Amino acid sequence: MIITTTPQIEGKQIIEYKQVVFGEVVAGTNFIRDFFAGITDILGGRSKMYESKITSARENALLEMEKNAQKIGANAVVGVEVNYTSIHGDGKSMFMIVASGTAVVVR
């Protein structure tokens, strides 16, 4: 499956627009990870734990979006966006990653 941020695919013709498809992942963080990330923020540098968690969640959101496109008969997704949101409440930190795009059929 072709997945692209562009509205068209060079060398391909969109013959059918299906619908907007999404892939959503909500991932929690735990106290220990938050604590060490806080130390990294204070001392400077990058938080490898958070980076790997975000990378994994983004890949899962894109995979979910691709599966949803396949379910409706698409062979490509155009105009893809990936959005990140931090969620805080009840003393817990979570983040949400949403991948969205338009499922299409190309030839």
Stockholm file with secondary structure:
# STOCKHOLM 1.0

chainA/1-107         MIITTTPQIEGKQIIEYKQVVFGEVVAGTNFIRDFFAGITDILGGRSKMYESKITSARENALLEMEKNAQKIGANAVVGVEVNYTSIHGDGKSMFMIVASGTAVVVR
#=GR chainA/1-107 SS CEECSSSSCTTCCEEEEEEEEEEEEEEECCHHHHHHHHHHHHHCSCCHHHHHHHHHHHHHHHHHHHHHHHHTTCSEEEEEEEEEEEEEETTEEEEEEEEEEEEEEEC
#=GC SS_cons         CEECSSSSCTTCCEEEEEEEEEEEEEEECCHHHHHHHHHHHHHCSCCHHHHHHHHHHHHHHHHHHHHHHHHTTCSEEEEEEEEEEEEEETTEEEEEEEEEEEEEEEC
//
